[in-house]
Amino acid sequence: MARDMLASAGPFDLVVLDMNLDGESSLPLARELTTVQTPFVFITGYSMKSALPDDLRDAVVLEKPFEERTLIATLARMIGPR
């Protein structure tokens, strides 16, 4: 479903991606986003940074729970000035 949305609704400036998409790993989708040079941030309830595969090790990860201001600051930093 998420992959279909990416294909039909993109391109995106940035994607917020939960590590677990309805029971499925979001790693394949993250790799697709990397291929099309779309920045993304993982959100997760698990400590996953050290468990990320080497090709995604530099991904931005926010661990739940996080404060709204943390998300806003992260997204602003990733998108940059407009």
C-alpha positions in Angstrom: 0.0 0.0 0.0 2.7 2.5 1.0 4.7 1.6 -2.1 1.6 2.2 -4.3 1.1 5.6 -2.7 4.7 6.5 -3.3 4.4 5.7 -7.0 1.0 7.4 -7.5 1.3 10.5 -5.3 5.0 11.4 -5.5 7.3 13.1 -5.8 7.7 14.1 -2.2 9.9 16.6 -0.5 10.4 14.3 2.5 8.8 11.1 3.8 8.1 10.2 7.5 8.4 6.4 7.5 7.4 4.1 10.4 9.8 1.1 10.7 6.8 -1.2 10.9 4.2 -0.7 8.2 1.2 -2.9 9.1 3.4 -5.8 10.1 5.9 -5.3 7.3 9.4 -3.8 7.4 9.7 -0.4 5.8 13.3 -1.1 4.8 12.5 -1.9 1.2 10.5 1.3 0.8 13.4 3.2 2.4 15.7 1.8 -0.2 13.4 2.9 -2.9 13.3 6.4 -1.5 17.1 6.4 -1.4 17.2 5.4 -5.0 14.9 8.3 -6.1 16.8 10.6 -3.7 13.8 11.4 -1.5 14.9 12.2 2.1 13.1 10.3 4.8 13.1 9.9 8.6 12.3 6.6 10.3 10.1 6.7 13.4 10.1 3.7 15.6 9.1 2.5 19.1 12.3 0.3 19.1 15.9 1.1 19.4 16.8 0.5 15.8 19.7 2.7 14.8 22.3 0.1 15.5 20.1 -2.6 13.8 19.9 -0.8 10.5 21.6 -2.5 7.6 24.8 -0.9 6.4 23.1 0.8 3.4 20.7 2.6 5.6 23.0 3.2 8.6 23.0 7.0 7.9 19.2 7.3 8.0 17.7 9.7 10.5 15.8 7.8 13.2 13.4 9.2 15.8 12.5 6.9 18.6 9.0 7.0 20.0 7.9 8.7 22.1 9.2 12.0 20.8 8.0 15.5 21.3 6.3 17.4 18.5 9.0 20.0 18.5 11.7 17.3 18.0 9.8 16.1 14.9 9.4 19.6 13.6 13.0 20.5 14.1 14.2 17.3 12.4 12.0 17.8 9.4 13.0 21.5 9.1 16.7 20.5 9.3 16.2 17.8 6.6 14.2 20.0 4.2 16.4 23.1 4.8 15.5 26.7 4.0 13.0 27.3 1.2 
